[in-house]
């Protein structure tokens, strides 16, 4: 049964492999769920977005 869960679960992408659109979607999800972008994950996403934009 544990093998079935692992096979059906989508693999997570590393932050360095995310596209700009995916980063923006994750930032929007963080904003909605957490209410702000002050978490470490959100700050890392913002830094990655800035690096991709430059």
C-alpha positions as CSV (number, residue, x, y, z in Angstrom):
1,X,0.0,0.0,0.0
2,X,2.9,2.4,0.7
3,X,4.2,1.8,-2.8
4,X,0.9,2.9,-4.3
5,X,1.0,6.2,-2.5
6,X,4.5,6.9,-3.7
7,X,3.6,6.1,-7.3
8,X,0.5,8.2,-7.4
9,X,1.9,11.2,-5.6
10,X,3.3,13.9,-8.0
11,X,7.0,14.6,-7.6
12,X,7.9,18.0,-6.3
13,X,10.2,20.1,-8.4
14,X,13.2,21.8,-6.8
15,X,13.1,25.5,-6.6
16,X,15.9,25.9,-9.2
17,X,13.9,23.9,-11.7
18,X,10.7,26.0,-11.5
19,X,9.8,28.4,-14.3
20,X,8.8,32.0,-13.7
21,X,5.1,31.2,-14.1
22,X,5.3,28.3,-11.6
23,X,7.1,30.5,-9.1
24,X,4.4,33.2,-9.4
25,X,1.7,30.6,-8.9
26,X,3.4,29.2,-5.8
27,X,3.8,32.8,-4.4
28,X,0.1,33.4,-5.0
29,X,-0.8,30.2,-3.2
30,X,1.5,31.2,-0.3
31,X,-0.2,34.6,-0.1
32,X,-3.6,33.0,0.0
33,X,-2.8,30.3,2.5
34,X,-0.5,32.2,4.9
35,X,-1.9,35.7,4.5
36,X,1.6,37.2,3.8
37,X,4.9,36.4,2.2
38,X,7.1,36.5,5.2
39,X,7.8,32.8,5.5
40,X,11.2,31.5,4.6
41,X,9.8,29.6,1.6
42,X,8.0,32.7,0.3
43,X,11.2,34.8,0.6
44,X,13.2,32.1,-1.2
45,X,10.6,32.1,-4.0
46,X,10.8,35.8,-4.3
47,X,14.6,35.7,-4.5
48,X,14.4,33.1,-7.2
49,X,11.9,35.2,-9.1
50,X,14.2,38.2,-8.9
51,X,17.1,36.1,-10.2
52,X,15.0,34.8,-13.1
53,X,13.7,38.3,-14.0
54,X,17.2,39.8,-14.1
